[in-house]
Amino acid sequence: MFQPHGQLTGETGATGHDTCAPSSPAVAHVLNQFLNEQGESVARALTTLSRMEQEGTLEELAGALTLLKLLKDALTDDMVIGLARRVERLAAVAADPAVSSLLERLPGALRAAESGTVSQEGAPGLTALWRQLGDPQVRRGLAYLLAVVKRLAPEAP
Amino acid sequence: MHDVVIVGGGVGGTVTANLLAEELAPELAAGRVRLRLITDRPEHVYKPAFLYRAFGRTSPAAYRRPQRELLHPAVQLVVDPVRTVDVAQRRVTCASGQSYIYTYLVLAPGARVVPERTPGLVEAGEQFYTEEGSARLYRRLERFEKGTVVVSVIGVPHMCPVAPLEMAFMLDAFFRERGRRDQVEIVYTYPINRVHSNPAIAEWAAPQLVQRGIRVETFFNVERIDPEQKTIATLEGAELAFDLLIGIPEHAAPAFLEESGLTVDGWVPTDRHTLAVKGHDNAYALGDVTDLPVSKAGSVAHYQASTVAANIAAHVRGLPAAARYNGKTFCFIETGTERATYVEFDYDHPPQPVRASRWVHWAKLAYNQAYWLTARGVV
């Protein structure tokens, strides 16, 4: 178990380049004070770190973090701006009340169509189609689609 | 009316066209700009996939898409090989005889391999820089039981500068996975006194090759290949026997550029920052055809496309062409069949490969699928 009250004296090794020792007594004092106050927490953290190292999790974590660096290295300002612009456009479309309302209804409508007459019995005849026009819900749907179609095309020049 | 003609349907030409279509949307809608992309084939091919094709790890359906699908609807697609570019008349003429006058020209036709320039290479060597070549190499690798495989970099510069190293690393993994590695000697040769033209990449790669037991021959400039004896003779007087030769052939710009007087020493003289063709402010070059001291890699063409598109958009709007390319390059490096690293560098900063990992390998595999977003100019 890690001993929180270490012997950080600020003295360097015989070579004068002991990288484990702090470079000045002031740093040693601050570290000693910190370990006195937070020693148990540091000990727990280091124990966790040690376990992660032994299990190979630390290695994988470092590998996964490489992906962040990769992303930063691969992107440019132009690419980030372009991507953000597209995300903004997508978000604006998705946040539109008409779109979110449609998206809520769409899965149910598609499921009904997939399991309905067309899927099970093939194409209906003209008479069957004509009969369906008697259904007010079908007429509302058609009117909805026609209203969308009318506004889909770009303005004529 | 501003006519922008883009020659080339690879990553550079396609991304430039799509970025311009988006940036100049108001001018296109008002009929003040016309965008044309001229290419010699109706399909767009993701060339880095050829390395994987050589090991049977991808198929044509994964690396081909109709060019039309990748282009913004406002871009007119012309499938007709270019025959001449007349910069005095500002005119591009195609094989069909059809000509296109341009206000601004973008040259992004890519490079081609010319194995015929090395005596014996066509007859005796395999390569993975074309679709047919990589498919044929796969068939040979599958049957290769024992002997010497030589990966020889013959032509420099060549497309995807790290691909020969990747090939050597992947060969090592390929034969290990099949339990044949002890029967196969792998030799990697390079023309100068290190294993890669970039010193930092060479420093990283040399011990990687040693670790895998791959023999290295440097100062190895191939003069000719004897298909009968299966030997390579070098300018330095060495001779190397092989059972399977994977040669990286010489590369060249498309013939029409040379015939149009647009090349010097084989490549298009290009300003390293503005990417304008030297002496022609209304013409730009990007990707493999430039004479710039950067990699002939897809990422380079991709980064350059945003500079070219920004500068042409500025011209159209009567503004100064202020965008500058800084030499940015990004390359994944497969270090086998399960791990990869990458390098990123520019004119002022050398590459520093990160530690190879499966995470980066997965990132590369993911990018191979996501490439189509890049071509569309999404990212």
Interface residues (C-beta under 8 A of the other chain):
Chain A: E60 A62 G63 A64 T66 L67 K69 L70 D73 A74 T76 D78 M79 G82 L83 R86
Chain B: S299 Y303 S306 A310 K328 F330 Y342 E344 V354 R355 S357 R358 W359 V360 A363 G377 V378 V379
